[in-house]
Amino acid sequence: MVKLIEIMLKENLITKDAISTLVKSRPPKKISFANLLAEDMIDLHTVEVFLAKKIRQGVITLSHLEKIEGINIVPIIEEVAKTLHVEYVDLDDIEIDMKLFSKLSYSQLLKYNIIPIEESDLHVLIVFDDPLDMAAQDAIQRLFPKKPIRIAIAKPSQIHQHLQRLEINESIKGLVADIRKDLAQEGNADEKADESPAVLKLIDVILKSAIFIGASDIHIEAMEKSCIVRVRVDGILRQSFTFDRDIFNPLASRMKLLSNLDIAEKRKPQDGRFSATVSKKDFDFRVSTLPTIFGESIVLRILDKSKAMIRLEDAGMSKFCYDRFSESIKVPYGIVLVTGPTGSGKTTTLYGALNAIKDIKDKIITVEDPVEYQMGGLQQVHVNANIGLSFADALRSILRQDPDKIMIGEIRDKETLRIAIQAALTGHLVLSTLHTNDAISAVTRILDMGIEEYLVSGALVAIQAQRLVRKICVHCKKETVLDLALRKSVEEYLPENPTFYVGEGCKECGHSGYAGREMISEVLTVSETFARMIASGASKEEMTNQAEEEGFITMFEDGIHKALEGKTTIAEIYRVARL
């Protein structure tokens, strides 16, 4: 983008002195829009207006725009759209009419970098990579001779991602055609869907593709005009496949059959599971179905059996948090809680803790719903509400089994919590999870559930709150300059001359800039002073102040340290951990 900065110099939008200041700084700083903005040498609005103008003039394209560091391109694209009297579209927020793709070949879509969105009685809406490419517009118009095309623009990266997904869809068109052929022969799609071998092959493709890119969940969703398959990778959903609506019913029926669910029941939620070997590895799939206005939503949680043996030291904790937590789980009795939202790695942390403390001399029993990973050396109980075996019922029974250590998958109600605390006070080490935003909030949550202060103060040993943040891709990692407003918001946590990194986006990370996830956490250890404060009914603010005096580091601060180490980004920490 050196050429653009030269143009800005000629148009007196920046000065030579500003450029000279960047070059002469220690260490020298790269001449870039991000650095000019960070040093207050240029106004953000000025930059946005300038870039929008240059796009309209054809000096740069939208694709060039995405390569500029430190710029949010959405306001610029919106300004360009407004000026050119075209529509701006966020492709991630709309449903695309898949029938339109039968009128265009994949090679044509790729050649012109376009995505057809919808067709009405009056026009066809087409998203273009370059709204000034008249040759492409004329060529597409010829393919729709009876209706005028309406031009829209979107982020080029979104267009690229959708074209990639279409390429995959192109490769499985044969399977889809086989499914339709089988269903046409059988005559009744709902009754015979499970008998089509092509459906099973399609499910195999979906499972393999999700596992290959490291997905944790697969979402199969019925829409009004289509069936969408999305996968959650590193905590973020990505669209993987898109099919016509008629493929959903046979796909859903076969999925239910694999999971031992009622294929005729579409009005009530159902839960099941199945196992499969993919690429010579064994996986469990936890399946949940939910009725929606257009059909059902089916979600598969992918459980890799090999991950059960994770070591606590490999969970991704910082040394400070690891030392605090590992010491806490070595106590002979008391309750240790792990808190966080769904998908924050709580169960993985508990399994890592169990691996760290299990011993042939101790009897360890777990109560889970469901048992996600099988682990040797301990007894695992699967709760089943249908037969009257709840967490509380199972916990009462296992206390008569003479356990030394107990793991409860989740504390959901007052009864389970009370039994767990009583077990902790009578000589058992209890490990469990709780849904709260942070460690100190867990104390107030327990008290709000009706447990007496003196019981809580006597039983609590430690509370860990955690989240998972995306790690910067090592293949496209590079230094970057923080947006000025973002830098000012974290100034108090930063050393002098900090260095930050970002993932540029490459083939290895699916052009996201991130690959894998890293834990950020905070560990509150309950000292004698802190226990007395709980017993006396201290407020959350008072407990927070006492914890900080004892060296407590918040999850947000832990995340900032991880960003300074080059493991993740400040933006990612804000997305996940800023309350």
DRENGULUM-88103 format. One record per residue (C-alpha): residue number from 0; x, y, z. Coordinates in nm, 4 decimals, always signed. Example, Ala and Ser with C-alpha at 12.3 -4.5 7.8 and 13.67 -1.06 7.14 Angstrom:
<ropas>
0  +1.2300  -0.4500  +0.7800
1  +1.3670  -0.1060  +0.7140
</ropas>
This chain:
<ropas>
0  +0.0000  +0.0000  +0.0000
1  +0.3017  +0.2282  -0.0429
2  +0.1412  +0.3670  -0.3609
3  -0.1669  +0.4810  -0.1679
4  +0.0430  +0.6551  +0.0947
5  +0.2338  +0.8336  -0.1860
6  -0.0999  +0.9540  -0.3241
7  -0.1994  +1.0783  +0.0225
8  +0.1269  +1.2741  +0.0389
9  +0.0535  +1.4352  -0.2983
10  -0.2995  +1.5235  -0.1866
11  -0.1640  +1.6668  +0.1441
12  -0.3599  +1.4225  +0.3590
13  -0.0378  +1.3329  +0.5419
14  +0.2963  +1.5096  +0.5718
15  +0.6541  +1.4060  +0.5017
16  +0.7317  +1.4867  +0.8655
17  +0.4847  +1.2198  +0.9768
18  +0.6513  +0.9613  +0.7539
19  +0.9935  +1.0677  +0.8790
20  +0.8802  +1.0318  +1.2408
21  +0.7749  +0.6711  +1.1783
22  +1.1043  +0.5813  +1.0114
23  +1.3187  +0.7474  +1.2803
24  +1.1309  +0.5974  +1.5781
25  +1.3070  +0.3348  +1.7923
26  +1.2486  +0.0653  +1.6885
27  +1.1696  +0.1914  +1.3351
28  +0.8053  +0.1533  +1.2393
29  +0.6697  +0.0381  +0.9070
30  +0.5013  +0.3008  +0.6919
31  +0.1420  +0.1801  +0.7026
32  -0.2109  +0.3062  +0.7600
33  -0.2210  +0.1197  +1.0927
34  +0.0899  +0.2970  +1.2237
35  -0.0253  +0.6369  +1.0954
36  -0.3553  +0.5883  +1.2780
37  -0.1893  +0.4555  +1.5952
38  +0.0361  +0.7619  +1.6136
39  -0.2546  +1.0032  +1.5533
40  -0.0921  +1.1251  +1.2302
41  -0.4100  +1.0795  +1.0333
42  -0.7812  +1.0713  +1.1111
43  -0.9718  +0.7420  +1.0672
44  -1.2643  +0.9091  +0.8907
45  -1.0208  +1.0765  +0.6514
46  -0.8698  +0.7387  +0.5666
47  -1.2134  +0.5829  +0.5075
48  -1.3244  +0.8676  +0.2781
49  -0.9927  +0.8534  +0.0877
50  -1.0059  +0.4758  +0.0324
51  -1.3728  +0.4837  -0.0731
52  -1.2866  +0.7550  -0.3269
53  -0.9961  +0.5518  -0.4710
54  -1.2181  +0.2454  -0.5098
55  -1.4765  +0.4503  -0.7005
56  -1.1969  +0.5843  -0.9218
57  -1.0716  +0.2329  -0.9918
58  -0.7300  +0.2975  -0.8331
59  -0.7782  +0.0053  -0.5944
60  -1.0288  -0.2791  -0.5677
61  -1.2188  -0.4245  -0.2725
62  -0.9703  -0.7143  -0.2708
63  -0.6820  -0.4701  -0.2223
64  -0.8752  -0.3104  +0.0623
65  -0.8708  -0.6283  +0.2725
66  -0.4906  -0.6346  +0.2660
67  -0.4615  -0.3009  +0.4476
68  -0.3699  -0.3414  +0.8164
69  -0.5630  -0.1783  +1.0979
70  -0.8671  -0.0798  +0.8861
71  -1.2263  -0.1930  +0.9341
72  -1.3317  -0.2244  +0.5722
73  -1.7086  -0.2568  +0.6285
74  -1.7767  +0.1218  +0.6634
75  -1.5687  +0.1810  +0.3488
76  -1.7593  -0.0802  +0.1478
77  -2.0881  +0.0649  +0.2734
78  -1.9773  +0.4121  +0.1606
79  -1.8760  +0.2770  -0.1815
80  -2.2117  +0.0996  -0.2157
81  -2.4004  +0.4178  -0.1260
82  -2.2050  +0.6276  -0.3763
83  -2.2394  +0.3750  -0.6597
84  -2.6100  +0.3179  -0.5795
85  -2.5640  -0.0535  -0.5261
86  -2.6481  -0.2742  -0.2292
87  -2.4022  -0.3864  +0.0412
88  -2.4628  -0.7447  +0.1550
89  -2.3200  -0.9389  +0.4481
90  -2.3093  -1.2893  +0.3000
91  -2.2880  -1.4477  +0.6460
92  -2.6262  -1.3038  +0.7453
93  -2.8442  -1.4050  +0.4516
94  -2.9817  -1.7234  +0.3033
95  -2.8769  -1.7842  -0.0570
96  -3.1243  -1.9384  -0.3022
97  -2.9306  -2.2489  -0.4130
98  -3.1526  -2.3041  -0.7197
99  -2.9825  -2.0077  -0.8871
100  -2.6571  -2.1993  -0.9119
101  -2.8109  -2.4407  -1.1613
102  -2.8208  -2.1507  -1.4089
103  -2.4504  -2.0744  -1.3743
104  -2.1477  -2.2998  -1.3983
105  -1.8894  -2.3021  -1.1225
106  -1.6256  -2.1867  -1.3739
107  -1.8345  -1.8764  -1.4518
108  -1.8760  -1.7943  -1.0830
109  -1.5016  -1.8320  -1.0328
110  -1.4094  -1.6336  -1.3447
111  -1.6144  -1.3282  -1.2461
112  -1.5964  -1.3694  -0.8627
113  -1.9710  -1.3477  -0.8194
114  -2.2385  -1.5010  -0.5964
115  -2.6047  -1.5040  -0.7121
116  -2.8255  -1.4447  -0.4077
117  -3.1906  -1.4311  -0.5019
118  -3.4285  -1.4088  -0.7952
119  -3.7567  -1.2167  -0.7819
120  -4.0227  -1.1398  -1.0427
121  -3.8427  -0.8156  -1.1252
122  -3.4680  -0.8857  -1.1023
123  -3.1790  -1.1168  -1.0064
124  -2.9550  -0.9996  -0.7195
125  -2.5851  -1.0737  -0.7860
126  -2.2925  -0.9991  -0.5530
127  -1.9810  -0.8819  -0.7384
128  -1.6220  -0.8714  -0.6212
129  -1.5656  -0.5601  -0.8352
130  -1.8720  -0.3350  -0.8860
131  -1.6879  -0.1452  -1.1625
132  -1.6225  -0.4523  -1.3816
133  -1.8665  -0.3746  -1.6643
134  -1.7484  -0.6681  -1.8760
135  -1.8417  -0.9125  -1.5987
136  -2.1804  -0.7445  -1.5521
137  -2.2576  -0.7659  -1.9263
138  -2.1557  -1.1327  -1.9365
139  -2.3803  -1.2206  -1.6406
140  -2.6694  -1.0178  -1.7775
141  -2.6594  -1.2309  -2.0951
142  -2.7188  -1.5387  -1.8789
143  -3.0402  -1.3827  -1.7476
144  -3.1919  -1.2324  -2.0660
145  -3.5451  -1.1935  -1.9293
146  -3.4609  -1.0087  -1.6056
147  -3.2223  -0.7236  -1.5234
148  -2.9470  -0.7996  -1.2762
149  -2.9246  -0.5941  -0.9597
150  -2.5680  -0.5371  -0.8405
151  -2.4574  -0.5850  -0.4813
152  -2.1120  -0.5855  -0.3219
153  -1.9693  -0.7761  -0.0262
154  -1.6382  -0.8389  +0.1429
155  -1.4174  -1.0246  -0.1103
156  -1.3128  -1.2742  +0.1571
157  -1.6794  -1.3725  +0.2040
158  -1.7214  -1.4246  -0.1701
159  -1.4047  -1.6361  -0.1733
160  -1.5278  -1.8503  +0.1170
161  -1.8650  -1.9112  -0.0475
162  -1.6987  -2.0080  -0.3753
163  -1.4788  -2.2548  -0.1863
164  -1.7864  -2.4134  -0.0294
165  -1.9528  -2.4332  -0.3695
166  -1.6479  -2.6143  -0.5034
167  -1.6925  -2.8779  -0.2318
168  -2.0633  -2.8956  -0.3103
169  -1.9767  -2.9485  -0.6760
170  -1.7690  -3.2521  -0.5797
171  -2.0598  -3.4183  -0.3993
172  -2.3282  -3.3432  -0.6585
173  -2.3084  -3.7086  -0.7634
174  -2.4066  -3.8223  -0.4133
175  -2.6971  -3.5779  -0.4037
176  -2.8160  -3.7028  -0.7438
177  -2.7940  -4.0633  -0.6180
178  -3.0025  -3.9709  -0.3102
179  -3.2730  -3.8160  -0.5273
180  -3.2683  -4.1192  -0.7562
181  -3.3041  -4.3608  -0.4626
182  -3.5870  -4.1579  -0.3095
183  -3.7710  -4.1350  -0.6411
184  -3.7531  -4.5125  -0.6792
185  -3.8764  -4.5765  -0.3249
186  -4.1669  -4.3331  -0.3562
187  -4.1841  -4.2385  +0.0139
188  -3.8888  -4.0313  +0.1243
189  -3.9744  -4.0248  +0.4926
190  -4.0162  -4.3991  +0.5298
191  -3.7333  -4.5118  +0.3040
192  -3.4699  -4.2424  +0.3602
193  -3.2642  -4.4638  +0.5867
194  -3.2336  -4.7253  +0.3121
195  -3.0495  -4.5025  +0.0620
196  -2.6768  -4.5942  +0.0641
197  -2.5946  -4.2527  -0.0860
198  -2.7251  -4.0794  +0.2303
199  -2.4817  -4.2781  +0.4441
200  -2.1967  -4.1817  +0.2077
201  -2.3003  -3.8162  +0.2340
202  -2.2955  -3.8345  +0.6157
203  -1.9500  -3.9925  +0.5942
204  -1.8282  -3.6991  +0.3815
205  -1.9740  -3.4492  +0.6316
206  -1.8109  -3.6248  +0.9303
207  -1.4717  -3.6619  +0.7588
208  -1.4581  -3.3016  +0.6389
209  -1.5495  -3.1716  +0.9879
210  -1.2917  -3.3874  +1.1663
211  -1.0243  -3.3038  +0.9060
212  -1.0439  -2.9299  +0.9834
213  -1.0601  -2.9881  +1.3605
214  -1.4271  -2.9046  +1.4207
215  -1.5832  -2.9578  +1.7632
216  -1.9483  -2.9534  +1.6485
217  -2.1510  -3.0116  +1.3324
218  -2.4779  -2.8198  +1.2790
219  -2.7271  -2.9531  +1.0217
220  -3.0062  -2.6977  +0.9829
221  -3.3277  -2.6951  +0.7824
222  -3.3942  -2.3547  +0.6243
223  -3.6865  -2.2330  +0.4153
224  -3.5173  -2.2909  +0.0792
225  -3.2101  -2.4967  +0.1643
226  -3.0315  -2.7278  +0.4046
227  -2.7162  -2.5829  +0.5586
228  -2.4318  -2.7732  +0.7233
229  -2.2075  -2.5641  +0.9490
230  -1.9119  -2.6648  +1.1630
231  -1.7667  -2.4997  +1.4722
232  -1.3896  -2.4609  +1.4422
233  -1.1970  -2.2949  +1.7248
234  -1.5253  -2.1750  +1.8720
235  -1.6458  -2.0034  +1.5523
236  -1.9140  -2.1413  +1.3183
237  -1.8247  -2.1848  +0.9498
238  -2.0589  -2.2816  +0.6710
239  -1.9435  -2.6099  +0.5204
240  -2.2117  -2.7431  +0.2825
241  -2.5330  -2.6118  +0.1347
242  -2.7923  -2.8419  -0.0210
243  -3.1396  -2.8000  -0.1645
244  -3.4182  -2.8372  +0.0925
245  -3.5222  -3.1853  -0.0285
246  -3.1942  -3.3369  +0.0967
247  -3.2645  -3.2496  +0.4618
248  -3.5313  -3.5114  +0.5394
249  -3.3308  -3.8169  +0.4261
250  -3.0174  -3.6750  +0.5905
251  -3.1990  -3.6137  +0.9215
252  -3.3705  -3.9529  +0.9164
253  -3.0458  -4.1395  +0.8647
254  -2.8753  -3.9364  +1.1387
255  -3.1572  -4.0246  +1.3804
256  -3.1348  -4.3911  +1.2852
257  -2.7610  -4.3961  +1.3611
258  -2.8290  -4.2347  +1.7019
259  -3.1135  -4.4730  +1.7976
260  -3.3695  -4.1927  +1.7900
261  -3.7308  -4.2014  +1.6749
262  -3.7200  -4.1017  +1.3054
263  -4.0951  -4.0306  +1.3029
264  -4.0760  -3.7839  +1.5938
265  -4.0189  -3.4318  +1.4648
266  -4.2169  -3.2333  +1.7217
267  -4.0011  -3.2914  +2.0322
268  -3.6282  -3.2561  +2.1039
269  -3.4309  -3.5813  +2.1196
270  -3.0837  -3.6754  +2.2407
271  -2.8720  -3.9710  +2.1342
272  -2.5227  -4.0757  +2.0400
273  -2.3307  -4.3058  +1.8063
274  -1.9716  -4.4112  +1.7487
275  -1.7766  -4.4223  +1.4252
276  -1.4226  -4.4795  +1.3038
277  -1.2978  -4.1939  +1.0861
278  -0.9494  -4.2049  +0.9327
279  -0.8590  -4.4986  +1.1604
280  -0.9502  -4.3046  +1.4769
281  -1.2461  -4.3765  +1.7053
282  -1.4935  -4.0966  +1.7682
283  -1.8141  -4.0626  +1.9663
284  -2.0835  -3.8302  +1.8361
285  -2.3348  -3.6806  +2.0787
286  -2.6501  -3.5928  +1.8845
287  -2.9209  -3.3402  +1.9710
288  -3.2316  -3.2621  +1.7626
289  -3.4524  -2.9565  +1.8061
290  -3.7759  -2.8760  +1.6177
291  -3.7704  -2.5440  +1.4284
292  -4.0185  -2.3597  +1.2064
293  -3.8649  -2.5050  +0.8883
294  -3.7966  -2.8569  +1.0160
295  -3.5278  -2.9491  +1.2667
296  -3.1856  -2.8412  +1.3834
297  -2.9452  -3.1320  +1.4380
298  -2.6210  -3.0741  +1.6274
299  -2.3432  -3.3310  +1.6642
300  -2.0739  -3.2839  +1.9303
301  -1.7528  -3.4587  +1.8161
302  -1.5783  -3.6430  +2.0992
303  -1.2275  -3.7635  +2.0241
304  -1.1608  -4.0579  +2.2563
305  -0.7854  -3.9956  +2.2486
306  -0.8301  -3.6573  +2.4186
307  -0.9403  -3.8195  +2.7425
308  -0.5764  -3.8689  +2.8332
309  -0.4917  -3.5004  +2.8213
310  -0.2453  -3.3905  +3.0838
311  -0.3285  -3.0917  +3.2962
312  -0.0010  -2.9260  +3.1993
313  -0.1055  -2.9489  +2.8326
314  -0.4406  -2.7766  +2.8872
315  -0.2906  -2.4363  +2.8063
316  -0.2951  -2.2649  +3.1474
317  -0.0412  -1.9965  +3.2257
318  +0.2247  -2.1015  +3.4786
319  +0.0669  -1.8841  +3.7492
320  -0.2791  -2.0387  +3.7050
321  -0.1419  -2.3917  +3.6626
322  +0.0567  -2.3716  +3.9880
323  -0.2466  -2.2431  +4.1800
324  -0.4896  -2.4970  +4.0350
325  -0.2615  -2.8016  +4.0583
326  -0.1915  -2.7262  +4.4252
327  -0.5641  -2.6944  +4.4933
328  -0.6538  -3.0398  +4.3572
329  -0.3910  -3.2065  +4.5787
330  -0.5798  -3.1263  +4.9018
331  -0.7359  -3.4279  +5.0812
332  -1.0874  -3.2801  +5.1003
333  -1.2921  -2.9822  +4.9918
334  -1.4608  -2.8692  +4.6707
335  -1.2804  -2.7363  +4.3624
336  -1.4984  -2.5755  +4.0941
337  -1.4324  -2.5045  +3.7265
338  -1.6634  -2.2403  +3.5783
339  -1.7328  -2.1008  +3.2347
340  -1.9910  -2.1085  +2.9551
341  -2.0692  -2.4094  +2.7367
342  -1.7740  -2.4991  +2.5154
343  -1.5085  -2.3378  +2.7350
344  -1.3224  -2.6647  +2.8020
345  -1.4453  -2.7256  +3.1593
346  -1.4859  -3.1015  +3.1159
347  -1.1425  -3.1300  +2.9535
348  -0.9889  -2.9479  +3.2515
349  -1.1636  -3.1860  +3.4934
350  -1.0365  -3.4914  +3.3040
351  -0.6884  -3.3430  +3.3096
352  -0.7221  -3.2917  +3.6857
353  -0.8391  -3.6513  +3.7324
354  -0.5413  -3.7759  +3.5307
355  -0.3128  -3.5724  +3.7571
356  -0.4521  -3.6986  +4.0881
357  -0.5668  -4.0560  +4.0156
358  -0.3882  -4.3179  +4.2204
359  -0.4389  -4.6901  +4.2730
360  -0.4744  -4.6153  +4.6462
361  -0.7790  -4.3920  +4.5898
362  -1.1301  -4.4779  +4.4763
363  -1.2459  -4.2161  +4.2280
364  -1.6063  -4.2034  +4.1034
365  -1.7466  -3.9645  +3.8410
366  -2.1107  -3.8720  +3.7796
367  -2.1658  -3.7374  +3.4276
368  -2.4394  -3.6602  +3.1773
369  -2.3259  -3.8110  +2.9497
370  -1.9924  -3.9854  +3.0103
371  -1.7952  -3.8066  +2.7403
372  -1.4659  -3.9965  +2.7676
373  -1.3877  -4.3350  +2.9139
374  -1.0925  -4.3276  +3.1508
375  -0.9188  -4.6225  +3.3157
376  -0.8597  -4.6338  +3.6899
377  -1.1925  -4.4857  +3.7968
378  -1.5662  -4.5644  +3.8085
379  -1.7881  -4.3574  +3.5781
380  -2.1637  -4.3246  +3.6275
381  -2.3992  -4.2072  +3.3531
382  -2.7036  -4.0246  +3.4923
383  -3.0382  -4.1020  +3.3349
384  -3.3356  -3.8846  +3.4265
385  -3.5741  -4.1217  +3.2426
386  -3.5186  -4.3898  +3.5064
387  -3.4975  -4.1521  +3.7987
388  -3.1174  -4.1402  +3.8250
389  -3.0382  -3.7692  +3.8607
390  -2.7106  -3.6096  +3.9691
391  -2.8415  -3.5852  +4.3257
392  -2.9622  -3.9491  +4.3299
393  -2.6334  -4.0785  +4.1894
394  -2.4321  -3.8652  +4.4312
395  -2.6223  -4.0009  +4.7331
396  -2.5560  -4.3560  +4.6183
397  -2.1850  -4.3172  +4.5432
398  -2.1215  -4.1733  +4.8886
399  -2.2100  -4.5224  +5.0161
400  -1.9406  -4.6633  +4.7816
401  -1.6616  -4.5316  +5.0070
402  -1.5034  -4.2956  +4.7485
403  -1.1981  -4.0799  +4.8149
404  -1.2465  -3.8390  +4.5266
405  -1.5630  -3.7486  +4.3349
406  -1.6125  -3.5699  +4.0049
407  -1.9587  -3.4280  +3.9285
408  -2.0053  -3.3342  +3.5638
409  -2.2205  -3.0319  +3.6414
410  -2.3927  -2.8820  +3.9456
411  -2.7374  -2.7860  +3.8180
412  -2.9512  -2.7447  +4.1290
413  -2.9469  -2.6702  +4.5000
414  -2.9899  -3.0346  +4.6014
415  -2.6825  -3.1525  +4.4074
416  -2.4804  -2.8561  +4.5374
417  -2.5746  -2.9244  +4.8995
418  -2.4795  -3.2935  +4.8763
419  -2.1492  -3.2004  +4.7074
420  -2.0624  -2.9525  +4.9837
421  -2.1554  -3.2011  +5.2533
422  -1.9333  -3.4605  +5.0837
423  -1.6485  -3.2063  +5.0751
424  -1.6947  -3.1339  +5.4461
425  -1.6891  -3.5037  +5.5384
426  -1.3475  -3.5865  +5.3982
427  -1.3948  -3.6134  +5.0196
428  -1.2304  -3.4155  +4.7417
429  -1.5070  -3.3019  +4.5060
430  -1.4391  -3.1663  +4.1564
431  -1.7251  -3.0132  +3.9584
432  -1.8358  -2.7450  +3.7125
433  -2.0682  -2.4495  +3.7487
434  -2.1988  -2.1973  +3.4947
435  -2.0789  -1.8488  +3.5998
436  -1.8921  -1.5720  +3.4191
437  -1.5968  -1.5462  +3.6564
438  -1.4468  -1.7067  +3.9650
439  -1.5756  -1.4643  +4.2294
440  -1.9275  -1.4712  +4.0802
441  -1.9303  -1.8455  +4.1565
442  -1.9215  -1.7675  +4.5291
443  -2.2221  -1.5350  +4.5068
444  -2.4029  -1.7853  +4.2795
445  -2.3607  -2.0633  +4.5393
446  -2.4915  -1.8353  +4.8141
447  -2.7846  -1.7288  +4.5946
448  -2.8757  -2.0967  +4.5514
449  -2.9496  -2.1051  +4.9239
450  -2.6376  -2.2636  +5.0733
451  -2.5412  -2.1230  +5.4143
452  -2.2301  -1.9020  +5.4256
453  -2.0558  -2.1100  +5.6936
454  -2.0894  -2.4262  +5.4815
455  -1.9516  -2.2550  +5.1697
456  -1.6563  -2.1025  +5.3558
457  -1.5665  -2.4389  +5.5064
458  -1.5936  -2.6421  +5.1848
459  -1.4525  -2.4203  +4.9059
460  -1.0865  -2.4762  +4.8177
461  -1.0520  -2.3049  +4.4799
462  -1.2491  -2.1836  +4.1783
463  -1.1131  -2.1668  +3.8256
464  -1.2957  -1.9651  +3.5591
465  -1.1865  -2.0233  +3.2016
466  -1.2473  -1.9496  +2.8345
467  -1.0971  -2.0729  +2.5098
468  -0.9484  -1.8174  +2.2719
469  -0.8287  -1.8768  +1.9173
470  -0.4533  -1.9038  +1.8652
471  -0.2735  -1.7106  +1.5941
472  -0.1839  -1.9327  +1.2985
473  +0.1917  -1.9999  +1.3095
474  +0.2092  -2.0178  +0.9285
475  +0.0927  -1.6609  +0.8641
476  +0.1817  -1.4914  +1.1936
477  +0.3217  -1.1402  +1.1630
478  +0.3750  -0.8298  +1.3730
479  +0.0978  -0.5732  +1.3750
480  +0.0021  -0.2372  +1.5191
481  -0.3023  -0.2118  +1.7422
482  -0.5899  +0.0159  +1.6572
483  -0.5452  +0.3326  +1.8647
484  -0.8702  +0.2979  +2.0591
485  -0.7981  -0.0683  +2.1318
486  -0.4470  +0.0088  +2.2518
487  -0.5680  +0.2819  +2.4863
488  -0.8236  +0.0437  +2.6395
489  -0.5507  -0.2000  +2.7524
490  -0.2754  +0.0558  +2.8221
491  -0.2636  -0.0216  +3.1964
492  -0.1648  -0.3853  +3.1293
493  +0.1077  -0.3151  +2.8732
494  +0.4850  -0.2912  +2.9184
495  +0.6916  -0.0312  +2.7405
496  +0.7149  -0.0855  +2.3612
497  +0.4935  -0.3958  +2.3456
498  +0.4824  -0.6107  +2.0330
499  +0.1594  -0.7594  +1.9049
500  +0.0925  -1.0204  +1.6399
501  -0.1859  -1.1173  +1.4056
502  -0.2556  -1.3958  +1.1574
503  -0.2562  -1.2658  +0.8014
504  -0.4698  -1.5581  +0.6792
505  -0.3420  -1.8469  +0.4712
506  -0.4392  -2.1849  +0.3286
507  -0.3344  -2.3643  +0.6489
508  -0.5838  -2.1764  +0.8683
509  -0.8626  -2.1435  +0.6122
510  -0.7704  -1.7741  +0.5697
511  -0.9009  -1.6979  +0.9201
512  -0.5623  -1.6080  +1.0726
513  -0.6292  -1.8480  +1.3611
514  -0.5568  -2.2172  +1.4150
515  -0.6280  -2.4042  +1.7377
516  -0.7360  -2.2712  +2.0757
517  -0.5642  -2.1643  +2.3932
518  -0.7042  -2.1444  +2.7457
519  -0.7209  -1.8207  +2.9398
520  -0.8182  -1.8522  +3.3021
521  -0.8290  -1.7093  +3.6517
522  -0.7844  -1.9143  +3.9694
523  -0.9291  -1.7985  +4.3003
524  -0.7816  -1.9877  +4.5947
525  -0.9820  -1.9605  +4.9165
526  -0.7453  -1.8464  +5.1919
527  -0.8413  -1.8350  +5.5604
528  -0.9040  -1.4608  +5.5314
529  -1.1177  -1.5058  +5.2216
530  -1.3122  -1.7894  +5.3902
531  -1.3900  -1.5616  +5.6856
532  -1.5169  -1.2965  +5.4446
533  -1.7537  -1.5507  +5.2842
534  -1.8763  -1.6585  +5.6294
535  -1.9409  -1.2965  +5.7295
536  -2.1443  -1.2244  +5.4141
537  -1.8979  -0.9879  +5.2432
538  -2.0028  -0.8237  +4.9160
539  -1.8617  -0.9214  +4.5759
540  -1.6644  -0.5958  +4.5622
541  -1.5044  -0.6651  +4.9013
542  -1.4161  -1.0203  +4.7989
543  -1.2661  -0.8922  +4.4713
544  -1.0457  -0.6431  +4.6565
545  -0.9258  -0.9129  +4.8980
546  -0.8513  -1.1540  +4.6126
547  -0.6431  -0.8879  +4.4326
548  -0.4489  -0.8230  +4.7539
549  -0.3666  -1.1954  +4.7597
550  -0.2306  -1.1855  +4.4038
551  -0.5420  -1.2787  +4.2055
552  -0.5037  -1.2220  +3.8289
553  -0.8208  -1.1799  +3.6253
554  -0.8966  -1.3834  +3.3160
555  -0.8822  -1.0697  +3.1009
556  -0.5344  -0.9843  +3.2289
557  -0.4242  -1.3458  +3.1738
558  -0.5463  -1.3080  +2.8150
559  -0.3502  -0.9846  +2.7659
560  -0.0351  -1.1692  +2.8791
561  -0.1074  -1.4421  +2.6212
562  -0.1455  -1.1751  +2.3526
563  +0.1876  -1.0192  +2.4535
564  +0.3448  -1.3657  +2.4213
565  +0.2184  -1.3798  +2.0630
566  -0.0253  -1.6660  +2.1223
567  -0.3468  -1.4757  +2.0457
568  -0.4747  -1.1260  +1.9652
569  -0.6143  -0.8462  +2.1796
570  -0.9284  -0.8450  +1.9643
571  -0.9819  -1.2141  +2.0430
572  -0.9399  -1.1512  +2.4169
573  -1.2016  -0.8771  +2.3975
574  -1.4373  -1.1042  +2.2038
575  -1.4176  -1.3836  +2.4583
576  -1.3340  -1.2380  +2.7978
577  -1.4294  -0.8723  +2.8287
578  -1.7308  -0.8425  +3.0589
</ropas>
